């Protein structure tokens, strides 16, 4: 869905833009809201399904929409409220015809069902252009994912995981100095697990620093964006998912080896 808002003589006011964003956000669809010219705003639905153009002239909004089935609607509205009502109806129709769902990994959902709730919220408001807010919610979603994954991986340390921040957890289990990271010797009982997830540590640490920066009065890491956080989290999801695949493969291999070891040569005599 492609949505373009044009303004003639006067641009859409900030209040009008915020109201449109608010109502789109409530529909839980990650429509990308991008200003591409001084008098034009583009909204894009996943897979660019449908086209929506609103022309504003003398306080009249003219709406023309091409739906995903190529049908066309064209109407005039004398108030923002009526325009938004029609926008909501149109998006609902597009959503029914072309539902948006995050790609949810079953194994990750089992250990961290709350993660996908927060992550979806972050994705939606990120595409609507709420950079600071999405950055903070991406940070929250990652904290949920990492703590739930660590609880699954090393359940004997649930107390430590619950009581510390992510940064404190990493420093609790690893020596992190001069760009080097190594498990601490006192955790030899889980050394294999700590070595397995060691590649994640720097990515997790960096992503949290970006997220924390969004909550500060004055940002110091402005070259990093919420998009960087989203990309990092998606890579972390892939990494964790690979660990589950490896675990299942090892279990299957052990099961097969046990079965094979119990078999005897067939005696032809």
Legacy VTK file of the C-alpha trace (Angstrom):
# vtk DataFile Version 3.0
C-alpha trace
ASCII
DATASET POLYDATA
POINTS 269 float
0.000 0.000 0.000
1.428 3.361 -0.993
-0.099 6.442 0.592
0.844 9.954 -0.558
-0.426 13.153 1.033
-0.102 16.317 -1.072
-0.650 19.859 0.156
-1.400 22.787 -2.116
-0.978 26.420 -0.916
-0.426 25.226 2.644
1.148 22.064 4.028
-0.560 19.649 6.336
-0.156 20.972 9.851
1.900 19.105 12.424
-1.286 18.393 14.361
-2.907 16.825 11.285
0.154 14.652 10.652
0.237 13.487 14.279
-3.474 12.648 14.238
-3.096 10.613 11.048
-0.068 8.776 12.498
-1.884 8.089 15.763
-4.836 6.448 14.051
-2.674 4.434 11.661
-0.553 3.264 14.597
-3.653 2.036 16.442
-4.337 -0.363 13.554
-1.001 -2.132 14.231
0.253 -1.933 10.667
3.884 -0.906 10.008
3.135 1.744 7.396
6.237 3.756 6.587
5.510 7.490 6.889
8.098 9.475 4.900
8.133 13.119 3.876
9.705 13.106 0.415
9.081 16.749 -0.552
8.161 19.918 1.256
4.527 19.491 0.252
4.321 15.712 0.072
4.233 12.808 2.500
4.474 9.167 1.467
3.113 6.239 3.472
4.033 2.725 2.420
2.360 -0.510 3.490
4.353 -3.787 3.478
4.836 -5.023 -0.097
3.551 -1.666 -1.448
-0.036 -2.843 -1.746
-2.442 -0.191 -3.016
-2.015 3.560 -3.546
-3.590 6.321 -1.459
-3.402 10.035 -2.395
-4.828 12.895 -0.347
-4.880 16.394 -1.795
-5.473 19.292 0.569
-6.737 22.570 -0.846
-8.649 25.328 0.940
-9.295 23.054 3.931
-10.850 20.396 1.697
-9.249 16.960 1.570
-9.649 15.009 -1.645
-8.965 11.322 -1.243
-8.208 8.980 -4.131
-7.267 5.381 -3.364
-6.395 2.385 -5.494
-6.969 -0.803 -3.505
-5.031 -4.040 -3.713
-7.770 -5.430 -5.993
-7.310 -2.400 -8.334
-10.673 -0.898 -7.369
-10.663 2.906 -7.015
-12.354 5.220 -4.533
-12.421 9.022 -4.708
-14.072 11.284 -2.137
-13.918 14.828 -0.738
-13.933 15.622 2.987
-14.383 18.923 4.759
-12.807 17.791 8.024
-9.770 15.852 9.181
-11.981 13.582 11.307
-13.960 12.388 8.289
-10.757 11.891 6.310
-9.195 9.809 9.088
-12.354 7.703 9.393
-12.090 6.814 5.705
-8.332 6.213 5.963
-8.947 3.764 8.813
-11.639 1.918 6.850
-9.398 1.718 3.807
-6.393 0.421 5.759
-8.589 -2.158 7.520
-9.693 -3.444 4.117
-6.099 -3.629 2.865
-5.114 -5.365 6.098
-7.839 -7.998 5.683
-6.814 -8.668 2.083
-3.089 -8.531 2.895
-2.562 -9.170 6.614
0.740 -8.130 8.150
2.374 -10.506 10.588
5.880 -10.503 11.946
7.888 -13.571 11.072
7.670 -15.340 14.433
10.019 -18.195 15.252
8.196 -20.848 17.276
11.161 -21.725 19.483
11.832 -18.099 20.411
8.130 -17.463 20.980
8.020 -20.409 23.397
10.803 -19.062 25.616
9.960 -15.361 25.198
6.322 -14.719 24.185
6.413 -11.132 25.504
9.336 -10.268 23.228
7.311 -10.290 20.017
4.623 -8.058 21.561
7.143 -5.303 22.317
9.112 -5.864 19.110
5.996 -5.486 16.950
5.090 -2.239 18.732
8.592 -0.913 18.089
8.480 -1.889 14.401
5.110 -0.194 13.878
5.998 3.144 15.456
9.453 3.028 13.852
7.939 2.961 10.365
5.645 5.824 11.308
8.700 7.944 12.021
8.754 7.987 15.833
12.522 7.483 16.035
13.138 8.160 19.743
10.149 6.192 20.998
10.853 3.203 18.762
14.491 3.172 19.893
13.441 2.897 23.531
10.917 0.139 22.796
13.445 -1.785 20.669
15.703 -1.659 23.724
12.912 -2.995 25.946
12.101 -5.816 23.523
15.764 -6.844 23.356
16.055 -6.883 27.143
13.045 -9.217 27.320
14.493 -11.510 24.651
17.981 -11.710 26.144
16.834 -12.292 29.720
14.362 -14.984 28.639
17.013 -16.671 26.483
19.563 -16.626 29.319
16.962 -18.020 31.729
16.443 -20.867 29.270
20.165 -21.387 28.632
21.472 -21.124 32.218
18.409 -21.500 34.491
20.615 -21.991 37.564
21.452 -18.253 37.381
17.878 -16.902 37.162
18.377 -14.818 40.297
21.384 -13.025 38.806
19.623 -12.515 35.483
16.506 -11.050 37.128
18.366 -8.648 39.436
20.853 -7.121 36.991
20.724 -4.999 33.867
21.909 -6.517 30.595
25.219 -4.664 30.834
25.721 -5.913 34.395
24.881 -9.474 33.360
27.509 -9.420 30.614
30.147 -8.082 33.021
29.102 -10.668 35.609
29.901 -13.604 33.308
32.594 -12.127 31.052
35.829 -10.183 31.298
35.307 -7.323 28.835
38.501 -5.338 28.363
40.268 -3.741 25.372
37.718 -5.049 22.878
38.309 -8.578 24.164
35.653 -10.717 25.804
36.198 -13.993 27.618
34.127 -16.026 30.107
35.292 -15.691 33.714
37.074 -18.737 35.114
34.676 -19.134 38.070
31.949 -20.132 35.605
33.688 -23.256 34.274
30.511 -25.244 34.892
28.796 -23.347 32.057
31.904 -22.459 30.036
30.625 -24.181 26.880
27.387 -22.222 26.942
29.170 -18.921 27.601
31.569 -19.618 24.719
28.614 -20.413 22.441
26.901 -17.060 23.025
30.109 -15.016 23.295
29.725 -13.649 19.713
26.420 -12.117 20.815
27.895 -10.135 23.691
29.322 -7.207 21.710
26.214 -6.915 19.512
23.957 -6.985 22.575
26.085 -4.427 24.405
26.199 -2.053 21.423
22.473 -2.345 20.762
21.651 -1.552 24.373
23.939 1.461 24.345
22.088 2.834 21.337
18.743 2.150 23.044
19.855 3.804 26.277
21.050 6.815 24.297
17.507 7.405 23.017
16.328 7.923 26.607
18.880 10.620 27.409
18.201 14.362 27.378
21.037 14.862 24.908
22.009 12.052 22.554
25.696 11.226 22.131
25.325 8.402 19.606
23.327 10.260 16.957
25.012 8.433 14.087
23.209 5.282 15.210
19.488 4.976 14.532
16.518 2.845 15.506
17.026 1.082 12.168
20.439 -0.088 13.414
18.741 -1.497 16.519
16.086 -3.266 14.458
18.729 -4.843 12.205
20.813 -5.970 15.200
17.813 -7.498 16.943
16.850 -9.407 13.799
20.428 -10.785 13.603
20.279 -11.753 17.288
16.974 -13.551 16.632
18.647 -15.479 13.779
21.626 -16.372 15.992
19.423 -17.665 18.815
17.287 -19.575 16.344
20.406 -21.257 14.950
21.297 -22.395 18.480
17.898 -24.081 18.772
18.405 -25.765 15.403
21.834 -27.027 16.510
20.392 -28.270 19.788
17.639 -30.199 18.015
20.160 -31.596 15.538
22.400 -32.845 18.368
19.444 -34.452 20.145
18.395 -36.136 16.918
21.958 -37.294 16.240
22.250 -38.779 19.745
18.922 -40.540 19.300
20.018 -41.998 15.961
23.416 -43.056 17.333
21.711 -44.843 20.200
19.438 -46.661 17.754
22.308 -47.524 15.414
24.510 -48.793 18.267
21.770 -51.199 19.298
21.648 -52.773 15.836
23.576 -55.959 15.014
24.898 -57.343 11.738
22.425 -59.612 10.014
23.679 -63.173 9.914
22.994 -64.763 6.561
23.565 -68.329 7.897
LINES 1 270
269 0 1 2 3 4 5 6 7 8 9 10 11 12 13 14 15 16 17 18 19 20 21 22 23 24 25 26 27 28 29 30 31 32 33 34 35 36 37 38 39 40 41 42 43 44 45 46 47 48 49 50 51 52 53 54 55 56 57 58 59 60 61 62 63 64 65 66 67 68 69 70 71 72 73 74 75 76 77 78 79 80 81 82 83 84 85 86 87 88 89 90 91 92 93 94 95 96 97 98 99 100 101 102 103 104 105 106 107 108 109 110 111 112 113 114 115 116 117 118 119 120 121 122 123 124 125 126 127 128 129 130 131 132 133 134 135 136 137 138 139 140 141 142 143 144 145 146 147 148 149 150 151 152 153 154 155 156 157 158 159 160 161 162 163 164 165 166 167 168 169 170 171 172 173 174 175 176 177 178 179 180 181 182 183 184 185 186 187 188 189 190 191 192 193 194 195 196 197 198 199 200 201 202 203 204 205 206 207 208 209 210 211 212 213 214 215 216 217 218 219 220 221 222 223 224 225 226 227 228 229 230 231 232 233 234 235 236 237 238 239 240 241 242 243 244 245 246 247 248 249 250 251 252 253 254 255 256 257 258 259 260 261 262 263 264 265 266 267 268
